[in-house]
Amino acid sequence: MESIHLIVLVVVGVVLVVGVVSFFAGRIGVAAPLALTVVGVGLGAIPALPHFEIEPDLVLTVILPPLLYAAARQVPFVDFRRNLRVIAFLAVILVVVSAVLVGVAVSLLWVTVPLALGVALGAVVAPPDAVAATSLGKRLGLPPRIVTILEGEGLVNDATALVLLATMLSIVDVHAASPSGWMVVLTFLWAVVGALVIGILLAALTLFLRKRITDGVLDTAVSLVVPFVAYLAGEAVHSSGVVAVVVAGIIIGNQGAYRIPATFRAAETNTWHVVTMLLENGVFLFMGFQLWPVIGAVAGDGDLPGVLGVAGLVIALLVGVRFAAVPLLLWTIRRRYRKRSADAERRNARFDGLTEEEFQRRAASMRELGVKLSPWRSLTRGVRARFGLVTKKDKAERDRIMAQLDELERNPPAEPPQLDEGSRARFSKGFQNLLRRIEQQNNDLSAERDQALSWRDGIILGLSGMRGVVTVAAVQTIPDDQPMREALVLVAFAVAILTLVVQGLLLPVVVRAVRLPGDVDLGERAQVLELRRTLKTAGDSAVAAEVARAAAESTPVPKEVVDEVAAQSDTWIGRLEIWAETDLTQPDNHVVQFQRLRRVQLVAEKDALRDAYERGAYSSEAIEIMRAALDSEEISIDTIDQRAASS
């Protein structure tokens, strides 16, 4: 019973410390993970407090999956796709290169540490932390593209690091056969491909179930289970559970907005906010708390200064490699953008003014001439093109088809081929898909141009390499019989804590110094207004069709109802027009004054509702209906207020 009381006391204490520190950290402008790490180090130095360790498997299996899933839910898929090459470079290539360089350096400094074990340490300290990047990036108001890159990198690099760590540990294990180079490559490929399949299948199943669930509590419960199922399923087939969690989170987060009721999603989001706040901040608190026992294990041998010196060298190496890689990354991005722009000009010139009839004529003529595509490449080309992974074979096949099209234009057939209804329908769908792909590629180029990465962004990317939870948990999976294990663990702890604290404190200063643009500007507000008008057009068309259908069925909709629906939509447009054209930071503009007066009105209405409830003047059902209506209005006002505060 006493042990149960102790556990409850520890949990309550952790929650209280996390809440208090997070509150004051926000007041003084410091990210909560940084403050909690420092507080954890301070608490760990108090002799009266009991010292205990968190099992690394507990962190990797119980804590990491929900944290990654919660972060993945918020990543916009379109932005992730547009930046996939950048994310892959940082999360895969840079992690592997950093791990190898750290491994070589450590094995040269400590001759008793084999190269494979050194690379294992490198795999542990190479991946920046997803939670730290997300927390700092959004708090500092970084540009959306930088936030997406940092979030995507933090979500993917853990898988790279953990797979590389497992491979290196299998090499140093004297009781296991060392894998060959091909086996290492195949293991990594299966870790990614298998996890992709599991994540996609689980996301599809989850969306299928949640679309049919009518209980909001049950819907949230299913959401809480998904990351653990994804992780365990991925690990069960010897792929990456981390990648499976991330894939499922991205798909569910993006597709759920169109398949799951808004009230369920709101409840789910609030639940995840609480879960992630407690888990991520609690982990950073324990990370600092565990530092002193790790130091004590090394200090007893008198090697503490040397180990800390190696840790400093590893930090310098990691920071140097990242800063050296960023200019190469920026040069590659600009070079690819110029090439894609030239391709887009040629593509737009070729298809500009193309009509559906002309497209069908060309397609039918090509079919008559026997022009065929490789079935496998036809199946996968669309997926690869969606992520910008167009190969030389794709380009060669495209050039061959374009040459045949040019020949058809120069020498058209004497009699245009005749098409049956089925062929016309297929070619019509193909024409619409072609236009959609061209529009998507042009929009991607426009986004690349509007959000081009500058040297200022490069500095932020180079400095945003804070390590964290995965580093501390993964290093403790190194077997106890490995040479200098305690020293390796301390190096990893020192790298995680020092990069988190030093770079985390330095990053806000640098962001202010380089004067990055904010995350909301007038151009983005204009896009919101344009999007709302597009949605209004679609909604008006649907309403008109429904009114016509009802009239045809002799159940006409009264004109005043139609006018009221249109008036509400027009009111939205009017408010957005003012919002898009005014400076929301000025207290005297129309939107701010409207929000202020509406909030005053809401407070009075809620006070009157409470008075009516206490007097028992109305039924509980009536009170709950009005309370929900007022809450909905308050949420809509808070949403605009938050956007105003971030602009």
C-alpha positions as CSV (number, residue, x, y, z in Angstrom):
1,M,0.0,0.0,0.0
2,E,2.9,2.4,0.8
3,S,4.4,1.8,-2.6
4,I,1.1,2.7,-4.2
5,H,0.9,5.9,-2.2
6,L,4.4,6.7,-3.2
7,I,3.6,6.2,-6.9
8,V,0.5,8.4,-6.6
9,L,2.5,11.1,-4.7
10,V,5.2,11.1,-7.4
11,V,2.6,11.4,-10.2
12,V,0.8,14.2,-8.4
13,G,4.1,15.9,-7.7
14,V,5.2,15.7,-11.4
15,V,1.9,17.1,-12.6
16,L,2.1,20.0,-10.2
17,V,5.7,20.8,-11.1
18,V,5.0,20.5,-14.8
19,G,2.0,22.8,-14.5
20,V,3.7,25.4,-12.3
21,V,6.9,25.5,-14.4
22,S,5.0,25.6,-17.7
23,F,2.9,28.5,-16.4
24,F,5.8,30.6,-15.3
25,A,7.9,29.6,-18.4
26,G,5.2,31.1,-20.6
27,R,5.1,34.3,-18.5
28,I,8.9,34.9,-18.9
29,G,9.0,33.8,-22.5
30,V,11.0,30.6,-22.1
31,A,9.9,27.3,-23.8
32,A,8.6,24.9,-21.2
33,P,10.9,22.0,-22.2
34,L,13.9,24.2,-21.5
35,A,12.7,25.4,-18.2
36,L,11.6,21.9,-17.1
37,T,15.0,20.4,-18.0
38,V,16.8,23.0,-15.9
39,V,14.3,22.4,-13.0
40,G,14.8,18.7,-13.3
41,V,18.6,19.1,-13.0
42,G,18.0,21.3,-9.9
43,L,15.6,18.8,-8.3
44,G,18.0,15.9,-9.0
45,A,20.7,17.7,-7.0
46,I,18.6,17.6,-3.8
47,P,19.8,14.6,-1.8
48,A,16.5,14.2,0.1
49,L,14.6,13.3,-3.0
50,P,14.6,9.7,-4.0
51,H,16.4,8.8,-7.3
52,F,14.8,6.4,-9.7
53,E,15.2,5.6,-13.4
54,I,12.7,5.3,-16.1
55,E,13.2,2.2,-18.2
56,P,14.2,3.1,-21.8
57,D,11.6,0.7,-23.2
58,L,8.9,2.6,-21.3
59,V,9.9,5.8,-23.0
60,L,10.2,4.2,-26.5
61,T,7.0,2.2,-26.2
62,V,4.7,4.1,-24.0
63,I,5.7,7.8,-24.1
64,L,7.2,8.3,-27.6
65,P,4.4,6.9,-29.8
66,P,1.6,9.3,-28.5
67,L,4.0,12.3,-28.6
68,L,4.9,11.6,-32.2
69,Y,1.3,10.8,-33.2
70,A,0.1,14.1,-31.6
71,A,2.8,16.1,-33.5
72,A,2.1,14.2,-36.8
73,R,-1.7,14.9,-36.5
74,Q,-0.9,18.7,-36.9
75,V,1.5,18.4,-39.9
76,P,-0.2,19.7,-43.1
77,F,0.2,16.9,-45.7
78,V,0.6,19.3,-48.6
79,D,3.4,21.2,-46.9
80,F,5.0,17.9,-45.9
81,R,4.9,16.6,-49.4
82,R,6.3,19.9,-50.8
83,N,9.2,19.7,-48.4
84,L,9.8,15.9,-48.6
85,R,13.2,16.2,-50.2
86,V,14.4,18.7,-47.6
87,I,13.0,16.6,-44.8
88,A,14.6,13.4,-46.2
89,F,18.0,15.1,-46.5
90,L,17.9,16.3,-42.9
91,A,16.2,13.3,-41.4
92,V,18.1,10.5,-43.2
93,I,21.2,11.6,-45.0
94,L,22.3,14.1,-42.3
95,V,21.5,11.7,-39.5
96,V,23.6,8.9,-41.0
97,V,26.5,11.2,-41.9
98,S,26.5,12.8,-38.4
99,A,26.3,9.3,-36.8
100,V,29.3,8.0,-38.8
101,L,31.4,11.1,-38.1
102,V,30.7,11.0,-34.4
103,G,31.4,7.2,-34.4
104,V,34.8,7.8,-36.0
105,A,35.7,10.6,-33.6
106,V,34.7,8.7,-30.5
107,S,36.5,5.5,-31.6
108,L,39.7,7.5,-32.3
109,L,39.5,9.3,-28.9
110,W,38.6,6.1,-26.9
111,V,40.5,3.3,-28.5
112,T,38.6,0.7,-26.4
113,V,35.3,1.7,-28.1
114,P,34.9,-0.2,-31.4
115,L,33.8,1.8,-34.5
116,A,30.3,0.1,-34.5
117,L,29.7,1.1,-30.9
118,G,30.9,4.7,-31.7
119,V,28.4,4.8,-34.6
120,A,25.7,3.5,-32.2
121,L,26.4,6.5,-30.0
122,G,26.4,8.7,-33.1
123,A,22.9,7.3,-34.0
124,V,21.7,8.2,-30.5
125,V,22.9,11.8,-30.5
126,A,22.3,12.6,-34.3
127,P,18.5,13.1,-34.4
128,P,17.1,16.5,-33.3
129,D,14.0,16.2,-31.1
130,A,10.6,16.5,-32.7
131,V,8.9,17.8,-29.5
132,A,11.5,20.5,-28.9
133,A,11.4,21.7,-32.5
134,T,7.6,21.9,-32.5
135,S,7.4,23.6,-29.1
136,L,10.1,26.2,-30.0
137,G,9.1,26.7,-33.6
138,K,5.5,27.6,-32.9
139,R,6.2,29.7,-29.8
140,L,8.7,31.8,-31.7
141,G,6.3,32.4,-34.6
142,L,8.7,31.0,-37.3
143,P,7.6,31.0,-40.9
144,P,5.3,28.1,-41.7
145,R,7.8,26.4,-44.1
146,I,10.5,26.4,-41.4
147,V,8.1,24.9,-38.9
148,T,7.0,22.2,-41.3
149,I,10.6,21.3,-42.1
150,L,11.6,21.1,-38.4
151,E,8.5,19.1,-37.5
152,G,8.9,16.7,-40.4
153,E,12.6,16.2,-39.7
154,G,11.9,15.5,-36.0
155,L,9.2,13.0,-36.9
156,V,11.3,11.0,-39.4
157,N,14.8,11.2,-38.0
158,D,13.9,9.1,-35.0
159,A,13.2,6.1,-37.2
160,T,16.6,6.6,-39.0
161,A,18.4,6.8,-35.8
162,L,16.7,3.8,-34.1
163,V,17.2,1.6,-37.1
164,L,20.9,2.6,-37.4
165,L,21.3,2.0,-33.6
166,A,19.8,-1.5,-33.7
167,T,22.0,-2.4,-36.7
168,M,25.2,-1.2,-34.9
169,L,24.3,-3.0,-31.7
170,S,23.8,-6.2,-33.6
171,I,27.3,-5.8,-35.0
172,V,28.9,-5.3,-31.6
173,D,27.0,-8.2,-30.1
174,V,29.5,-11.0,-29.9
175,H,26.7,-13.6,-29.6
176,A,25.1,-12.6,-32.9
177,A,26.2,-12.9,-36.5
178,S,27.3,-9.5,-37.9
179,P,24.9,-8.5,-40.8
180,S,26.4,-7.9,-44.2
181,G,26.2,-4.5,-46.0
182,W,23.3,-5.7,-48.2
183,M,21.5,-6.9,-45.1
184,V,21.9,-3.5,-43.5
185,V,20.4,-1.8,-46.5
186,L,17.5,-4.3,-46.8
187,T,16.8,-4.0,-43.1
188,F,16.5,-0.2,-43.4
189,L,14.3,-0.4,-46.5
190,W,12.0,-2.9,-44.9
191,A,11.9,-0.7,-41.8
192,V,10.5,2.1,-43.9
193,V,8.4,0.2,-46.5
194,G,6.8,-2.1,-43.9
195,A,6.0,0.8,-41.6
196,L,4.5,2.8,-44.5
197,V,2.2,-0.1,-45.3
198,I,1.1,-0.6,-41.7
199,G,0.6,3.1,-41.1
200,I,-1.5,3.5,-44.3
201,L,-3.6,0.4,-43.5
202,L,-4.2,1.4,-39.9
203,A,-5.1,4.9,-40.8
204,A,-7.6,3.7,-43.4
205,L,-9.1,1.3,-40.8
206,T,-9.2,4.0,-38.1
207,L,-10.9,6.5,-40.4
208,F,-13.4,3.8,-41.5
209,L,-14.3,3.1,-37.9
210,R,-14.4,6.7,-36.6
211,K,-16.6,7.8,-39.5
212,R,-19.3,5.4,-38.2
213,I,-18.9,6.0,-34.5
214,T,-21.7,8.1,-33.0
215,D,-20.3,8.4,-29.5
216,G,-17.7,11.2,-29.0
217,V,-16.1,9.6,-25.9
218,L,-15.6,6.3,-27.8
219,D,-14.2,8.2,-30.8
220,T,-11.6,9.9,-28.5
221,A,-10.8,6.5,-26.9
222,V,-10.1,5.0,-30.4
223,S,-7.8,8.0,-31.2
224,L,-5.8,7.4,-28.0
225,V,-5.2,3.8,-28.9
226,V,-4.0,4.3,-32.5
227,P,-0.4,5.3,-31.8
228,F,0.3,2.3,-29.6
229,V,-1.3,-0.1,-32.1
230,A,0.8,1.4,-34.9
231,Y,4.0,1.2,-32.9
232,L,3.5,-2.4,-31.8
233,A,2.3,-3.5,-35.2
234,G,5.4,-2.0,-36.8
235,E,7.8,-3.5,-34.3
236,A,6.0,-6.9,-34.6
237,V,6.9,-7.2,-38.3
238,H,10.4,-5.9,-37.6
239,S,9.8,-2.6,-39.3
240,S,9.9,0.9,-37.8
241,G,7.1,1.4,-35.3
242,V,8.1,5.1,-35.2
243,V,7.5,5.5,-38.9
244,A,4.2,3.6,-38.7
245,V,3.0,6.0,-36.0
246,V,4.0,9.1,-38.0
247,V,2.4,7.9,-41.2
248,A,-0.9,7.0,-39.4
249,G,-0.9,10.4,-37.6
250,I,-0.3,12.4,-40.8
251,I,-3.1,10.6,-42.7
252,I,-5.6,10.6,-39.9
253,G,-4.9,14.2,-39.0
254,N,-5.4,15.4,-42.6
255,Q,-8.2,13.1,-43.8
256,G,-10.1,13.2,-40.5
257,A,-11.0,16.8,-41.0
258,Y,-13.3,15.7,-43.8
259,R,-14.6,12.4,-42.4
260,I,-14.9,12.9,-38.6
261,P,-17.6,15.2,-37.1
262,A,-16.2,18.6,-35.9
263,T,-17.5,18.1,-32.4
264,F,-15.6,14.8,-32.1
265,R,-12.4,16.3,-33.5
266,A,-12.6,19.3,-31.1
267,A,-12.9,16.9,-28.1
268,E,-10.1,14.7,-29.5
269,T,-7.8,17.8,-29.9
270,N,-8.4,19.0,-26.4
271,T,-7.7,15.5,-25.0
272,W,-4.4,15.3,-27.0
273,H,-3.4,18.7,-25.8
274,V,-3.6,17.6,-22.2
275,V,-1.9,14.2,-22.9
276,T,1.0,15.8,-24.8
277,M,1.5,18.6,-22.3
278,L,1.9,16.2,-19.4
279,L,3.9,13.6,-21.3
280,E,6.4,15.8,-23.1
281,N,7.0,18.2,-20.3
282,G,7.2,15.3,-17.8
283,V,9.8,13.6,-19.9
284,F,12.0,16.7,-20.0
285,L,11.7,17.0,-16.3
286,F,12.8,13.5,-15.8
287,M,15.6,13.9,-18.3
288,G,17.1,16.6,-16.2
289,F,16.4,14.7,-13.0
290,Q,18.4,11.7,-14.2
291,L,21.5,13.6,-15.0
292,W,23.1,13.4,-11.6
293,P,23.1,9.6,-11.2
294,V,24.7,9.4,-14.7
295,I,27.4,11.8,-13.6
296,G,27.9,9.9,-10.4
297,A,28.5,6.6,-12.3
298,V,31.4,8.3,-14.2
299,A,32.8,10.5,-11.5
300,G,33.7,7.6,-9.4
301,D,36.3,6.5,-11.9
302,G,37.8,10.0,-12.1
303,D,37.1,10.3,-15.9
304,L,34.5,13.0,-15.6
305,P,36.5,15.9,-17.2
306,G,37.6,13.7,-20.1
307,V,34.0,12.5,-20.7
308,L,32.6,16.0,-20.6
309,G,35.4,17.1,-23.0
310,V,34.4,14.4,-25.5
311,A,30.7,15.5,-25.1
312,G,31.8,19.0,-26.0
313,L,33.6,17.7,-29.0
314,V,30.6,15.7,-30.1
315,I,28.3,18.8,-29.8
316,A,30.8,20.9,-31.8
317,L,30.9,18.2,-34.5
318,L,27.1,17.9,-34.7
319,V,26.6,21.6,-34.8
320,G,29.4,22.0,-37.4
321,V,28.1,19.3,-39.7
322,R,24.6,20.7,-39.6
323,F,25.7,24.2,-40.4
324,A,27.9,22.9,-43.2
325,A,25.0,20.9,-44.6
326,V,22.5,23.8,-44.7
327,P,24.2,25.8,-47.4
328,L,24.4,22.7,-49.6
329,L,20.8,22.1,-48.9
330,L,19.8,25.7,-49.9
331,W,21.9,25.5,-53.1
332,T,20.2,22.3,-54.0
333,I,16.7,23.7,-53.4
334,R,17.4,26.8,-55.6
335,R,18.9,24.7,-58.4
336,R,16.0,22.3,-58.4
337,Y,13.5,25.3,-58.4
338,R,15.1,26.8,-61.5
339,K,15.0,23.5,-63.3
340,R,11.3,22.9,-62.3
341,S,10.4,26.4,-63.3
342,A,11.9,25.8,-66.8
343,D,10.0,22.5,-67.1
344,A,6.8,24.2,-66.0
345,E,7.1,26.9,-68.7
346,R,7.5,24.2,-71.3
347,R,4.6,22.2,-69.9
348,N,2.3,25.2,-69.6
349,A,3.2,26.3,-73.2
350,R,2.4,22.8,-74.5
351,F,-1.0,22.4,-72.7
352,D,-2.1,26.0,-72.6
353,G,-5.5,26.3,-74.3
354,L,-5.9,22.5,-74.6
355,T,-9.6,21.6,-74.9
356,E,-11.1,18.3,-73.8
357,E,-12.0,17.5,-77.4
358,E,-8.5,18.0,-78.5
359,F,-7.2,15.9,-75.6
360,Q,-9.5,13.1,-76.5
361,R,-8.5,13.3,-80.2
362,R,-4.8,13.1,-79.3
363,A,-5.3,10.3,-76.8
364,A,-7.4,8.3,-79.3
365,S,-4.8,8.8,-82.0
366,M,-2.0,7.7,-79.7
367,R,-4.0,4.6,-78.9
368,E,-4.5,3.9,-82.6
369,L,-0.7,4.2,-83.1
370,G,0.0,1.8,-80.3
371,V,1.6,4.2,-77.9
372,K,1.7,2.3,-74.5
373,L,3.0,3.1,-71.1
374,S,4.7,0.6,-68.8
375,P,2.0,-0.8,-66.6
376,W,4.2,-0.7,-63.5
377,R,5.4,2.8,-64.1
378,S,1.9,3.9,-64.9
379,L,0.7,2.5,-61.5
380,T,3.5,4.2,-59.5
381,R,4.2,7.3,-61.5
382,G,1.3,9.2,-60.0
383,V,2.4,8.5,-56.5
384,R,6.0,9.3,-57.1
385,A,5.1,12.5,-59.0
386,R,2.9,13.5,-56.1
387,F,6.0,13.6,-53.8
388,G,8.3,15.0,-56.5
389,L,10.2,11.7,-56.9
390,V,10.3,11.8,-60.7
391,T,13.1,9.6,-62.1
392,K,15.2,9.6,-65.3
393,K,13.0,6.8,-66.7
394,D,9.9,8.9,-66.0
395,K,11.4,11.8,-67.9
396,A,12.5,9.6,-70.8
397,E,9.1,8.1,-71.1
398,R,7.5,11.5,-70.9
399,D,9.9,12.8,-73.7
400,R,9.0,9.8,-75.9
401,I,5.3,10.4,-75.5
402,M,5.8,14.1,-76.2
403,A,7.7,13.4,-79.3
404,Q,4.9,11.2,-80.6
405,L,2.4,13.9,-79.7
406,D,4.4,16.4,-81.7
407,E,4.4,13.9,-84.6
408,L,0.7,13.6,-84.4
409,E,0.3,17.4,-84.5
410,R,2.5,17.7,-87.6
411,N,0.9,14.7,-89.4
412,P,-2.6,14.2,-88.0
413,P,-4.5,11.1,-89.2
414,A,-6.7,11.5,-92.2
415,E,-9.7,10.4,-90.2
416,P,-10.0,11.0,-86.5
417,P,-10.5,7.8,-84.5
418,Q,-14.0,7.0,-83.4
419,L,-14.6,6.7,-79.7
420,D,-17.3,4.8,-77.9
421,E,-18.9,6.1,-74.7
422,G,-16.7,4.2,-72.4
423,S,-13.5,5.5,-74.0
424,R,-14.9,9.1,-74.0
425,A,-15.6,8.8,-70.2
426,R,-12.1,7.5,-69.5
427,F,-10.4,10.1,-71.6
428,S,-12.6,12.8,-70.0
429,K,-11.5,11.7,-66.6
430,G,-7.9,11.6,-67.8
431,F,-8.2,15.2,-69.1
432,Q,-9.5,16.4,-65.7
433,N,-6.7,14.6,-63.9
434,L,-4.1,16.2,-66.3
435,L,-5.5,19.6,-65.6
436,R,-5.4,18.9,-61.8
437,R,-1.8,17.7,-61.9
438,I,-0.7,20.7,-63.9
439,E,-2.5,23.1,-61.4
440,Q,-0.9,21.2,-58.5
441,Q,2.6,21.5,-59.9
442,N,2.1,25.2,-60.7
443,N,0.8,25.8,-57.2
444,D,3.8,23.9,-55.7
445,L,6.1,26.2,-57.7
446,S,4.2,29.3,-56.5
447,A,4.5,28.1,-52.9
448,E,8.3,27.4,-53.5
449,R,8.7,31.0,-54.8
450,D,6.7,32.7,-52.1
451,Q,8.3,30.7,-49.3
452,A,11.8,30.5,-50.7
453,L,14.4,29.8,-48.0
454,S,16.9,32.6,-47.5
455,W,20.2,32.7,-45.6
456,R,18.2,33.8,-42.5
457,D,16.2,30.6,-42.7
458,G,19.4,28.7,-43.1
459,I,20.7,30.1,-39.8
460,I,17.6,29.0,-38.0
461,L,17.7,25.5,-39.6
462,G,21.3,25.2,-38.5
463,L,20.6,26.3,-35.0
464,S,17.5,24.2,-34.5
465,G,19.3,20.9,-33.7
466,M,18.2,20.4,-30.1
467,R,18.3,16.8,-28.9
468,G,15.9,15.4,-26.4
469,V,13.8,12.4,-25.4
470,V,14.9,9.9,-27.9
471,T,18.6,10.5,-27.3
472,V,18.3,10.0,-23.6
473,A,16.1,6.9,-23.9
474,A,17.9,5.2,-26.8
475,V,21.4,5.5,-25.3
476,Q,20.3,3.4,-22.3
477,T,19.5,0.5,-24.6
478,I,23.3,0.0,-25.1
479,P,24.1,-3.3,-23.3
480,D,25.8,-3.2,-19.9
481,D,28.7,-5.4,-21.1
482,Q,29.9,-2.8,-23.7
483,P,33.1,-1.0,-23.0
484,M,32.8,2.5,-21.4
485,R,29.0,2.3,-21.4
486,E,28.7,4.7,-18.5
487,A,30.8,7.3,-20.3
488,L,28.8,6.9,-23.5
489,V,25.5,7.4,-21.6
490,L,26.9,10.5,-20.0
491,V,28.0,11.9,-23.4
492,A,24.5,11.4,-24.7
493,F,22.9,13.0,-21.7
494,A,25.3,16.0,-21.9
495,V,24.6,16.4,-25.6
496,A,20.8,16.3,-25.1
497,I,20.7,18.7,-22.2
498,L,23.3,21.2,-23.4
499,T,21.9,21.4,-26.9
500,L,18.4,21.8,-25.6
501,V,19.3,24.5,-23.1
502,V,22.0,26.4,-24.9
503,Q,20.5,26.3,-28.4
504,G,17.0,26.7,-27.0
505,L,18.0,29.9,-25.2
506,L,20.0,31.2,-28.1
507,L,17.4,30.5,-30.8
508,P,15.0,33.3,-29.8
509,V,17.8,35.8,-29.7
510,V,18.9,34.8,-33.2
511,V,15.3,34.8,-34.5
512,R,15.0,38.4,-33.4
513,A,18.4,39.3,-34.7
514,V,17.8,38.0,-38.3
515,R,14.3,39.5,-38.3
516,L,12.4,36.6,-39.9
517,P,8.9,37.4,-41.2
518,G,6.0,36.4,-39.0
519,D,3.8,33.4,-39.6
520,V,0.7,35.4,-40.6
521,D,0.7,38.4,-42.9
522,L,-1.8,40.3,-45.1
523,G,-1.1,38.1,-48.1
524,E,-2.1,35.0,-46.1
525,R,-5.3,36.8,-44.9
526,A,-6.1,37.6,-48.5
527,Q,-5.7,33.9,-49.3
528,V,-8.2,33.1,-46.4
529,L,-10.7,35.6,-47.9
530,E,-10.2,34.1,-51.4
531,L,-10.7,30.6,-50.1
532,R,-13.8,31.6,-48.2
533,R,-15.3,33.0,-51.4
534,T,-14.5,29.8,-53.2
535,L,-16.2,27.8,-50.5
536,K,-19.1,30.1,-50.6
537,T,-19.5,29.5,-54.4
538,A,-19.5,25.8,-53.8
539,G,-22.0,26.1,-51.0
540,D,-24.3,28.4,-52.9
541,S,-24.3,25.9,-55.8
542,A,-25.2,23.0,-53.4
543,V,-28.0,25.1,-51.8
544,A,-29.4,26.0,-55.3
545,A,-29.4,22.3,-56.3
546,E,-31.1,21.3,-53.1
547,V,-33.8,24.0,-53.5
548,A,-34.4,22.9,-57.1
549,R,-34.6,19.2,-56.0
550,A,-37.1,20.1,-53.2
551,A,-39.2,22.1,-55.6
552,A,-39.3,19.2,-58.1
553,E,-40.5,16.9,-55.3
554,S,-43.3,19.4,-54.4
555,T,-41.6,20.3,-51.1
556,P,-40.3,23.8,-51.8
557,V,-38.0,25.6,-49.4
558,P,-39.5,29.0,-48.3
559,K,-37.6,31.9,-49.9
560,E,-37.0,33.5,-46.5
561,V,-35.1,30.4,-45.4
562,V,-32.9,30.6,-48.5
563,D,-32.3,34.3,-48.0
564,E,-31.3,33.7,-44.4
565,V,-28.7,31.1,-45.3
566,A,-27.3,33.4,-48.0
567,A,-27.2,36.3,-45.5
568,Q,-25.2,34.3,-42.9
569,S,-22.7,33.4,-45.6
570,D,-22.5,37.1,-46.8
571,T,-21.9,38.2,-43.2
572,W,-18.9,35.9,-43.0
573,I,-17.5,37.3,-46.2
574,G,-17.9,40.9,-45.0
575,R,-16.1,40.2,-41.7
576,L,-13.3,38.4,-43.5
577,E,-12.9,41.3,-45.9
578,I,-12.3,43.7,-43.0
579,W,-10.0,41.2,-41.3
580,A,-7.9,40.7,-44.4
581,E,-7.4,44.5,-45.0
582,T,-6.7,45.8,-41.5
583,D,-3.9,45.7,-38.9
584,L,-5.3,43.5,-36.1
585,T,-2.6,44.8,-33.7
586,Q,-4.3,48.3,-33.7
587,P,-7.0,48.5,-31.0
588,D,-9.2,50.9,-32.9
589,N,-9.9,48.9,-36.1
590,H,-13.3,47.4,-36.8
591,V,-12.6,43.8,-36.2
592,V,-10.9,44.3,-32.8
593,Q,-13.7,46.6,-31.6
594,F,-16.3,44.1,-32.8
595,Q,-14.6,41.3,-31.0
596,R,-14.2,43.3,-27.8
597,L,-17.9,44.3,-27.8
598,R,-19.1,40.8,-28.6
599,R,-17.0,39.5,-25.8
600,V,-18.5,42.0,-23.4
601,Q,-21.9,40.9,-24.6
602,L,-21.0,37.2,-24.1
603,V,-19.8,37.7,-20.6
604,A,-23.1,39.4,-19.7
605,E,-25.1,36.7,-21.4
606,K,-23.2,34.0,-19.5
607,D,-23.7,35.8,-16.2
608,A,-27.4,36.0,-17.0
609,L,-27.5,32.3,-17.9
610,R,-25.8,31.4,-14.6
611,D,-28.4,33.5,-12.7
612,A,-31.2,31.8,-14.5
613,Y,-29.7,28.4,-13.7
614,E,-29.3,29.2,-10.0
615,R,-32.8,30.5,-9.8
616,G,-34.2,27.4,-11.4
617,A,-36.2,29.5,-13.8
618,Y,-35.6,27.2,-16.8
619,S,-35.2,23.5,-17.4
620,S,-31.7,21.9,-17.3
621,E,-32.1,21.0,-21.0
622,A,-32.7,24.6,-22.0
623,I,-29.8,25.8,-19.9
624,E,-27.4,23.2,-21.5
625,I,-28.6,24.1,-25.0
626,M,-27.9,27.8,-24.5
627,R,-24.6,27.1,-22.7
628,A,-23.4,25.1,-25.7
629,A,-24.4,27.9,-28.1
630,L,-22.6,30.5,-26.1
631,D,-19.5,28.3,-25.8
632,S,-19.5,27.9,-29.6
633,E,-19.6,31.6,-30.1
634,E,-16.8,32.1,-27.6
635,I,-14.6,29.6,-29.4
636,S,-15.1,31.4,-32.7
637,I,-14.1,34.7,-31.1
638,D,-11.0,33.1,-29.4
639,T,-9.9,31.7,-32.8
640,I,-9.8,35.1,-34.4
641,D,-8.2,36.6,-31.3
642,Q,-5.4,34.0,-31.4
643,R,-4.8,34.7,-35.1
644,A,-4.6,38.4,-34.3
645,A,-2.1,37.8,-31.5
646,S,0.1,35.8,-33.8
647,S,0.1,38.4,-36.6
